């Protein structure tokens, strides 16, 4: 019994007291057998493979509550509504400004319901629409990257319910809740991909294809869930700003789409049909 492990644990003066006691105990043989192995009497025996302490710790740590939490669906609405101080729910009627270009960038906004238009104005006074956001979208996230002032304006296109989250409260929420952080990063990546697609569309596609694409995006074709197909009332001037052409060209193409049955107008707004995809896909 004076093996290397015994010598390492017990000092020399203690071995004389402990060795006789250890030597008097019979060594238990290690038995490993399958779950179906039986003794001659027919009684089953359990597998006698010892469970290591590491596995036991991991198994005990995975309590039912933790397992349920890992598998649950993360709800950003519920989480943002309960982050405590630093947030405020605000209602904006249609056409009201949420923030203006040049304002201090000190908060992030989350759209609970409604649509928001993002725009930018050049030094010469020319305005361009750079995006239209809807339920579940964030905007104003440039403040998290150290942007001191707003680079553009945000205006409610419809009646909107928006959650305003202070910059510090947003950063603390991102550090505290990993599921929320993952969701926010996925959103930013999707926005970045959209901007790249917009640039490619502007460089290589005709104004007719660009108009068809923006109408499909506004109707949520190609996204998860059922497309809305009805686009809220949007002026031809705004569509012209978004695709980089004149209002007369937009009017010409909209009339063509209407004659071909790709779109039609009703009391609720503009009805967009999936057949409009043919314009985008046609070479």
Beta strands, then each sheet from edge to edge (+ up, - down):
strand 1: 87-92
strand 2: 97-99
strand 3: 107-113
strand 4: 116-121
strand 5: 127-133
strand 6: 138-139
strand 7: 153-156
strand 8: 160-166
strand 9: 230-231
strand 10: 263-266
strand 11: 269-272
sheet 1: 1+ 8- 3+ 6-
sheet 2: 2+ 7- 4+ 5-
sheet 3: 9+ 11- 10+
end
